[in-house]
Amino acid sequence: MSATIAIVEDEHAIAANYRDALRRNGYRVDLYSARIEAMAAFRQRLPDLAVIDVGLGSEVEGGFELCRELRALAPSLPILFLTARDSELDIISGLRLGADDYLTKDISLPHMQARINALLRRVEVLRNQGGDGEALTQGKLALDLSTLHCHWDGQQVGLTVTEFWIVHALARRPGHVKSRSQLMEAAQVVLDDNTITSHVKRIRRKFQALDEKFNAIGTAYGMGYRWQL
């Protein structure tokens, strides 16, 4: 069955353009023009991926609030911002709220589709690995690839798809440094260095919220990151 993508965009012509492009690529697409309308639908049924604009009608930052609400409802749901707002502060804000990617509307439709395809492919790859019974345990860390659940010392850590993948990529080989480009390559997606850095900071905060002594993700300055036991 094809994946369902929810687009939350208040400009109808733009939303229809995205919808038509994604349908041609084989996806089912649902459109929503407002935060409240979208959340009401998501509480009934979650999409496989959500594409959200930041400004939604009279809500200047309605997309940020929607991301926060949706992330609380579905911690591992892939979320992508697609917006005209391109300031560094907006990008950082979006990622801090748990979005997996942040794109601006000057991106071409083929590029947008490639980023969506890559994000969904990562979820599928991880789940297929989990279907073979693969689980990863490193010290207090336990990753369940079939459900994308992460636990630290028995407590669940609510990671996004991108965060889960980064932890998985690092923890598979403790002590080995993964550069930012290696993390991007293995994820089969293109993220800039600052985006990877923002994700790592957010991951650390989530673990530290459960364990203030958490230091399993080490920084190799000028090189990348390593998982350290």
Disulfide bonds with the S-S distance in Angstrom:
none
